């Protein structure tokens, strides 16, 4: 019984992760927030920490 619960939880988490990587749901959003010059993630609307405004 516990094995079934754990297995169903893992399958559910796998499906959620699969949907999170889909581009039409929002997976592309993180890729767009990277700095074009250094590749770091940008937080907010200001310039990147490297000094580039991309």
BATOR-293543 format. One record per atom (N, C-alpha, C): residue number from 1; atom name; z, x, y. Coordinates in Angstrom, 3 decimals. Atoms other than C-alpha are relative to their C-alpha. Last residue first. Layout:
BATOR-293543
   pos   site         zz         xx         yy
   NUM     CA          Z          X          Y
...
END
This chain:
BATOR-293543
   pos   site         zz         xx         yy
    54      N      1.171      0.464      0.750
    54     CA    -22.832     20.178     43.463
    54      C      0.126     -1.449     -0.378
    53      N     -0.010      1.465     -0.142
    53     CA    -20.591     21.614     46.140
    53      C     -1.253     -0.528     -0.686
    52      N      1.293      0.668     -0.024
    52     CA    -19.961     25.185     45.065
    52      C      0.194     -1.496      0.177
    51      N      0.572     -0.011     -1.331
    51     CA    -16.689     26.844     46.033
    51      C     -1.349     -0.680      0.118
    50      N      0.778     -1.230     -0.126
    50     CA    -15.502     27.796     42.553
    50      C     -0.667      0.112      1.372
    49      N     -0.881     -1.117     -0.297
    49     CA    -12.759     25.174     42.804
    49      C     -0.742      1.306      0.150
    48      N     -0.583     -0.633      1.172
    48     CA    -15.401     22.448     42.958
    48      C      0.882      1.170      0.430
    47      N      0.736     -1.095      0.637
    47     CA    -16.018     20.543     46.145
    47      C      0.742      0.569     -1.189
    46      N      0.104     -1.231     -0.775
    46     CA    -14.379     17.221     46.904
    46      C     -0.791      1.071     -0.739
    45      N      1.318     -0.076     -0.617
    45     CA    -15.076     13.879     45.245
    45      C     -0.211      1.288      0.763
    44      N      0.132      0.509     -1.353
    44     CA    -12.215     13.836     42.780
    44      C     -1.399      0.205      0.534
    43      N     -0.883      1.142     -0.167
    43     CA    -11.669     16.018     39.729
    43      C     -0.090     -0.424      1.453
    42      N     -0.412      0.245     -1.380
    42     CA    -14.477     18.348     38.738
    42      C      0.863     -1.246      0.043
    41      N     -0.093      1.406     -0.355
    41     CA    -14.771     19.619     35.177
    41      C      0.513     -0.128      1.429
    40      N     -1.337      0.583      0.110
    40     CA    -15.804     23.257     34.932
    40      C     -0.041     -1.474      0.389
    39      N     -0.173      0.775      1.221
    39     CA    -19.428     24.239     34.251
    39      C      1.381     -0.607     -0.176
    38      N     -0.908     -0.700      0.915
    38     CA    -19.598     27.072     36.812
    38      C      0.268     -0.765     -1.296
    37      N     -0.020     -1.455     -0.149
    37     CA    -22.593     26.194     38.996
    37      C      0.857      0.680     -1.068
    36      N      1.270     -0.567      0.456
    36     CA    -23.473     22.635     37.957
    36      C      0.033      1.525      0.042
    35      N      0.636     -0.758     -1.070
    35     CA    -19.869     21.500     38.207
    35      C     -1.270      0.645     -0.545
    34      N     -0.109     -1.453      0.067
    34     CA    -19.037     18.973     35.507
    34      C     -0.717      0.641      1.185
    33      N     -1.028     -0.463     -0.917
    33     CA    -18.478     15.300     36.325
    33      C      0.207      1.505     -0.070
    32      N      0.468      0.040     -1.376
    32     CA    -21.782     14.149     34.816
    32      C      1.032      0.539      0.978
    31      N      1.021     -1.027     -0.164
    31     CA    -20.851     15.234     31.284
    31      C     -0.484      0.067      1.439
    30      N     -0.641     -1.312     -0.115
    30     CA    -17.655     13.223     31.469
    30      C     -1.014      1.104      0.223
    29      N     -0.738     -0.104     -1.249
    29     CA    -19.544      9.997     32.236
    29      C      0.657      1.371      0.167
    28      N      0.743     -0.867     -0.900
    28     CA    -22.060     10.429     29.409
    28      C      0.774      0.261      1.292
    27      N     -0.108     -1.379      0.430
    27     CA    -19.630      9.061     26.832
    27      C     -0.702      0.979      0.931
    26      N     -0.752     -0.784     -0.969
    26     CA    -19.294      5.817     28.759
    26      C      0.144      1.461     -0.400
    25      N     -1.330      0.566     -0.193
    25     CA    -20.522      2.967     26.588
    25      C      0.804      0.819      1.011
    24      N      0.103      1.282     -0.683
    24     CA    -24.282      3.577     26.708
    24      C      1.351     -0.660      0.198
    23      N      0.340     -0.148     -1.403
    23     CA    -23.857      7.256     25.940
    23      C     -0.011     -1.328      0.740
    22      N      1.280      0.642     -0.301
    22     CA    -22.041      6.814     22.663
    22      C     -0.261      0.035      1.501
    21      N      1.037     -1.007     -0.186
    21     CA    -19.279      9.364     22.145
    21      C     -1.357     -0.601      0.335
    20      N     -0.272     -0.767     -1.205
    20     CA    -16.501      6.835     22.694
    20      C     -1.055      1.050      0.288
    19      N      0.410      0.791     -1.151
    19     CA    -18.017      4.485     20.115
    19      C      0.217      0.764      1.305
    18      N      1.456      0.094      0.055
    18     CA    -17.736      7.191     17.453
    18      C     -0.528     -0.799      1.192
    17      N      0.533     -1.279     -0.474
    17     CA    -14.144      7.936     18.467
    17      C     -1.526     -0.017      0.021
    16      N     -0.270     -0.065     -1.433
    16     CA    -13.240      4.248     18.114
    16      C     -0.545      1.298      0.583
    15      N      0.938      0.918     -0.651
    15     CA    -14.946      4.112     14.710
    15      C      0.198      0.028      1.509
    14      N      1.338     -0.580      0.070
    14     CA    -13.079      7.199     13.545
    14      C     -1.039     -0.870      0.692
    13      N      0.037     -1.066     -0.995
    13     CA     -9.755      5.772     14.758
    13      C     -1.363      0.695      0.008
    12      N      0.019      0.614     -1.320
    12     CA    -10.397      2.577     12.788
    12      C     -0.074      1.063      1.093
    11      N      1.341      0.561     -0.162
    11     CA    -11.270      4.556      9.651
    11      C     -0.129     -0.631      1.384
    10      N      0.926     -1.117     -0.206
    10     CA     -8.096      6.601     10.033
    10      C     -1.428     -0.484      0.194
     9      N     -0.261     -0.567     -1.322
     9     CA     -5.972      3.478     10.486
     9      C     -0.967      1.133      0.298
     8      N      0.569      0.922     -0.984
     8     CA     -7.596      1.805      7.471
     8      C      0.211      0.509      1.423
     7      N      1.455     -0.085      0.096
     7     CA     -6.832      4.857      5.324
     7      C     -0.679     -0.927      1.019
     6      N      0.394     -1.277     -0.595
     6     CA     -3.223      5.008      6.502
     6      C     -1.521      0.134      0.003
     5      N     -0.258      0.102     -1.436
     5     CA     -2.714      1.312      5.755
     5      C     -0.447      1.268      0.707
     4      N      1.009      0.891     -0.586
     4     CA     -4.383      1.602      2.361
     4      C      0.173     -0.099      1.513
     3      N      1.271     -0.717     -0.011
     3     CA     -2.252      4.629      1.428
     3      C     -1.101     -0.844      0.635
     2      N     -0.055     -0.882     -1.160
     2     CA      0.906      2.766      2.443
     2      C     -1.313      0.771      0.119
     1      N      0.000      0.819     -1.193
     1     CA      0.000      0.000      0.000
     1      C      0.000      0.867      1.263
END
